[in-house]
Amino acid sequence: MRFPLRMLVSTIAVMVTSYLLPGVSLDSFLTALATALLIGLLNTILKPLLILFTIPVTMITFGLFLLVINASIIMLASNLLRGFHVDGFWYALLFSIIMSGLTAVMESMISSDYKPHS
């Protein structure tokens, strides 16, 4: 899937998730786009490092600590961006779970219909 399409899917997922959760606020579509970009950037750069440093804890918790890492990335994005606010860890955790699910569903729907030009 091409990058702009993935960003659109992620932006829509951010908007829908912020609408569903009362503890998450979002100012505009541009803020949702910036949030999707920042979360993608943090997931690409920071998440692998956090996973590497927390391997023992992740193994002891049978991978559940990865949810804490995801929530921490959402909290960091909330602290770095104006216009995107998460009220606490539990809302960040719910945000990451719901956004991941929505993104997966939307990407699977698009990828089954999407055929790039040869």
KAZI-V304048 format. One line per field, one symbol per residue. phi: phi as a letter, one per 20 degrees, with the letter a starting at -180 (. if undefined). psi: psi as a letter, one per 20 degrees, with the letter a starting at -180 (. if undefined). burial: I if it has 24 or more other ideal C-beta (glycine too) atoms within 12 Angstrom, else O. A space follows every 50 residues. Layout:
phi=???
psi=???
burial=???
This chain:
phi=.fggffffffffffffffffdfeccbfbffffffffffffffffeegfff fffdggffffelnffffffffffffffffedenccdfrgfffffgfffff ffffffffffffeecffe
psi=pqghghhgghggggggghhhphjpqpgrghhgghggggggghhgghghgh ggikggggghjkihhhhggghhhggghhhhpqioppiaghhhggghgggg gggggghhgghhipoqp.
burial=OOOOOIIOIIIIIIIIIIOOIOOIIIOOOOIIIIIIIIIIOIIOOOIOOO OOOOOOOOOOOOOOOIIIIIIIIIIIIIOOIOOIIIOOOOIIIIIIIIII OIIOOIIOOOOOOOOOOO
